[in-house]
Each structure stands twice: as C-alpha cells, then as structure tokens.
Amino acid sequence: MSPARRFDVTVAFVLGLPVFLLSAVVAVLSVPGPRAIVLVAACLVAHVAFAFRRDLWAFAVIAGMMAVQAAVTGLFMVLPTVVLFPLALYSRTAYGSPYPPLVVGVAGAGLAAARFATDASVAAARLGPDPWMLLGLLLAVVVAAWGLGLHRRSQLRYVELLEEQATMSAERATLAERARIAREMHDVVAHALAVIVAQARGGRLVPARAPEVLATVEETGRQALTEMRGLVGVLRAEPAGLTPQPGLADLPGLLDRTRAAGLDVTMTASGEPRPIGPGAELALYRVVQEALTNTLKHGGGAARSSVDVSWTRGALEVTVTDDGPPPAPGKPPGHGLAGMRERMAAVGGTVSARAEGERGFVVRVRLPYREGAR
C-alpha cells in the first residue's frame, strides 16, 4: 500500500467512524422501518468508498449514496455523512480530471434542490429554506470544494515541475562532472605523455644521456599510469575548454571564496613542500573543497573551520576541522565522502572522516610521497 493510500485510509477511518456512527443514530431515530436500514447502508458504503477518494469510481459511489439519501429523506433531514460529498469532489478535482466533478456537483445540487421543493413532507411541515436559497447554498459548497481542489491540483503540478527540474539538473550535473574529469585526464595525462615524447626525442638525439632520459620517462609514465587508473572509463560528454586545474597553490583562493560564502575558515601550513604531481594536487584541492562545502551545508554561517597542511617526513597530511553539528544519526551518507576516498585512492592516498564530540567534524587526508620525490 502506497503512503498516499495509507493516508487516505487513515483519514477515512478517523473522520468516518464518528461521522458514520452519528449518521446511523440520526437515521434510526428519525426515519422509521426499512428506510433507516437503506440510509445506514448508504452511509456505510459512502464511508468505505471515501478511503479511495482519489479514484473516479469512489467519487461516483459517494455521489450515488448522496442521491440515495436525498431520495429517501427529501432533504428534510440531512445526515452528517453528507460532508463526504464536497470532500470527495475536492479530492477528485485535485487528483483526477477537474471538470467532471464540477458537472456532477452542479447537477447534484440542482436535483437535490428540486427534490427538496417537491417533497410532500417538507411542504406539509413548511420546513427549511426557500428551494432557490437551498440551491444557491449547495452551489456555493460545490464551487468552494472545486476551487480548493483546483488550488491543490496546481500545487501538486508545481511540485512535479520542481522534481522534473531537479532531475534534469542532476543529469546536467552528472554530464558536467564527466566533462570535468575528462578535462582533468587531458590536462594531467596528456602533459605526462608530452614529457615522455620529448624525453624520448632527446635520448635519440643525445645517446649519452639515455640512462637519465629513461629514468625520467619511467617516473613520468608511472605517475601518469597511477592517475589514469582513477580517470579511465570517463568519456567527454561534450566539447569543453581546456583550462588548468587547481592545485595546492590555489587553496588560498578557495578559502577566500568560502569566507565570502559565510564560513569563517583559517589555514596553516608547516614543513617543507615537496613535488607530489598535478593529479595529487588536484585531488587534495577537491577534497578540501568538498569538506568545506559540507561544513557550509551542515553548519551554515555559525560554524568555523580550519585547514592544516603538514609536510611531514613520509607523507603530506591535510586536516580539515570544523565545529559545526555532526550529521543527524541514522541519516544515510551522501556521495561526498565516497568521492573523497575515490579521488585519493586514485593517487595513492587515504581519507578518514569522523565526528568530533557533540559538535565538530574532522576530515584527515594522508598522501605518502612517491619514491624519488624530494
């Protein structure tokens, strides 16, 4: 059973049970003999059908049961169950075709007023309002229910449009990400291959430098192969401009943009920098960017963050901390942390992330230096 169906069944039971019981008591006490049984049965059928209020057949059944009540009582007595008809008209307008319910409602109002005007018991007792006044009242109820249904229909359509736009935005974001990774592959790997080609040409022209050239080619090829493992299989979605990708030198600019977005963030650096390769620098940049984005997302402007870049003896360690609230317990993890781990694994690094006490979150990145790095 869908959530919408469960909601309708719950409403039908919570609202319908007291209304049905009250209608049954009024029918038994006011209408003698078999007619009371007919009224009670009609009320019961209408309340059961109301649990399926979004369906066309349920609206037809409720309208039919209201016609049975009008035929039996002549409207000299109105049972509480009659409230189901405007509710069903609203529901069918909101979730189905909008105009048939209006036609049925207007026709029903006219027939009910005509039945009231021609009922002998009403005429004899001189009960109720003028038939034209009754018709106006019933039409007002029908139009009000129909108008509210149209309003709800518009809201639902607006939500559908927002969801469609969100889906299209996600697809465009996916394509943009694929194109971005393709650009990264071109910038990093193509550069490495160009170096290999140039070194090979130089070794051919100067044979005496062949051992040195081959060592450079080996190191460059190994670095390119490591970076290719993290990018292979990604196809360019559309032509894109070849722009340089950010690295560690661009972290101050990233922090400036983050501060402009409202997050108080500081940066410290220690140790002697070493060459780690453009692919690794790009991966570290993206990890810091994602960590700060998560802080902005979960902590807002009230949180503070710090970025520590430490060039230790055996590895580069980057730590991003904040004092914002940790993710809500039980909330499924997003794709941010998985993306961080994939990026760093592609260049030989690791990522750990955990909450720090009641407030705060820590992301630690460790990237061992490659052999021969100085």
Secondary structure, 3 states (H helix, E strand, C coil): CCHHHHHHHHHHHHHHHHHHHHHHHHHHHHCCCHHHHHHHHHHHHHHHHHCCCCCHHHHHHHHHHHHHHHHHHCCCCCCHHHHHHHHHHHHHHHHCCCHHHHHHHHHHHHHHHHHHHHCHHHHHHCCCCCHHHHHHHHHHHHHHHHHHHHHHHHHHHHHHHHHHHHHHHHHHHHHHHHHHHHHHHHHHHHHHHHHHHHHHHHHHHCHHHHHHHHHHHHHHHHHHHHHHHHHCCCCCCCCCCCCCCCCHHHHHHHHHHHHHCCCEEEEEEEECCCCCCHHHHHHHHHHHHHHHHHHHHHHHHHCEEEEEEEECCCEEEEEEEECCCCCCCCCCCCCHHHHHHHHHHHCCCEEEEEECCCCCEEEEEEEECCCCCC
